[in-house]
Amino acid sequence: MSVSRLRFIVCFALCCGIAGPALAWQTGPIPPGRRIYVEPFATREGSEKFREGIVSELRKMKSVSLAADESSADEILGGGGEVWIKGYRSHNPQLGKVAPNGTPIYTGFLSIELRDKNGQTLWSYLATPPAASGDVSKDLSLLIAKKLNEALEQGEAPIYSTSPSQPTTLLSGAGATFPFPVYEKWFTNYRRENSAVQITYEPIGSAAGVRKLLSNSVDFGASDSPEVIHDLAPGDDDKYLFLPSVVGAVVPVVNLPGVQGDIAFTPEALAGIYLGKIKKWNDPILARSNKNLRLPDLDIVVVHRADGSGTSYAWTDFLSKTNSEWKTEVGTSLTPKWPVGQEANGNDGVSKLVSEQSGSIGYVEFIYALQNHLSYGRVRNRNGEFIAASLESIAAAASRSTKLDHAFKVSIVDAPGAGVYPISSFTWMVIPAHMEDDTKRKALTGFLAWMLGSAQRQAAALGYLPIPKDLVTEEKAAIARLH
């Protein structure tokens, strides 16, 4: 199959809202016996034939009937993202090069949602493509039927909310860039469901956002560090409630033209790079864990956050837990004293700087790597496995973590167990325990209750894991105690 044909098939998979089998996660049950409409493909030659293959698989499902158009459907299936071929794996590795007649290597992502006619998300997941596929069209068709069927078997109906008739209440927040993609989506969707509340959010980094909260400039903060209040305002910890909102991951992103595979990083390698002791990409420490790759004789350009960052906190927490030299010389911090590197603000800033500089390495939240077409490496966990970030490997970290304390604070970085992605983390909304403005308190607690309910179904499509159900129950009880 030609490159153009493969790109063509993947393009139509995207337009139809279908994901590849290498990574998939769904959240939220779907009511059974519903009529589903698959959004049309882009207008390109052959698109209808491929669409018929998808529809054929769905017709085999007893719990699904297909609608001919959107007006007669109960739910609409759709998605977005990009999947493409980034190179080829040679059939003869001894040749030391990758040829166009080798096995294609896929990369990219798809964010998938099933929505009701009111636009409410019933089910979502995110997928990255398989490393290789003999028949991409067939793989995608089979996968969408399988994942829909799994969700349908849960069988609960969606929860609908109505907008109260009252003047608009304005809420403002600021803080972490780590969860900003899902927060932006939540605030927009909540406004649609509850027009009486409008929420604005500044993704300016954990430290800057929480400082605004401490000065009463915003109504809530956000951070990926459970110690942000302790670090910025020692003694004020009891004045604020930390509410986990989703689980995410920090990934090492690299810009290495010509390197087709994903680089495997040991904790020793990452610490050595960020300490400035590993300076070349073909350093023996990197070469030992990447024997299948030809790493270039190229200088490593280190990129890190300039702002006080919860993403930096999770990154340095991992390095501190896995490397004694890092723990002694730098430690875990929102604002570490970096031994080397160039600075950038926010996950967006790091993504941009890495994408612009050949030989660079940085660290960003998972979805930023996908959206910015950045290669992200696999990281060795406690079991000695080199694991890539995925919703499954993040879930493995969350499920094997220790129980959160009464303040909902815990690090799940370097969690034990097989299949764990080791730089996974909760992210928290930081809420004042006491709000004098009753109207704002009621508006904020209303949003938080929604966040812990149907909004969790929207997280997976953006690469975040919904928080565990038992934790949701505990958080709702804590929200009820806000005064």
Buried (B, 14 or more C-beta within 10 A) or exposed (E): EEEEEBBBBBBBBBBBBBBBBBBBBBBBBBBBEBEBBBBBBEEEEEBEEBBEBBBEBBEEBEBBBBBEEEEEBBBBBBBEBBBBBBBBBBEEEEEEEBEEEBBBBBBBBBBBBBBBEEEBBBBBBBBBBBBBBEEBBEBBBBBBBEBBBBBBEEEEEBEEBEEEEEEEBEBBBBBBBBBBBBBEBBBEBBBEBBEBBBBEBBBBBBBBBBBBBBEEEBBBBBBBBBBBBEBBBEEEBEEBBBBBBBBBBBBBBBBBEEBBBBBBBBBBBBBBBBBEEBEBBEBEBBBEBBEEBBBBEBEBBBBBBBBBBBBBBBBBBBBBBBBEEBBEBBEBBBBBEBBBBBEBBBBBBBBBBBBEBEBBBBBBBBBBBBBBBBBBBBBBBBEEBBBBBBBBBBBBBBBBBEEBEEBBBBBBBBBBBEBBBBBBBBBBBBBBEEBEEEEBBBBBBBBBBBBBBBBBBBBBBBBBBBBBEEBBEBBBEBBEEBE
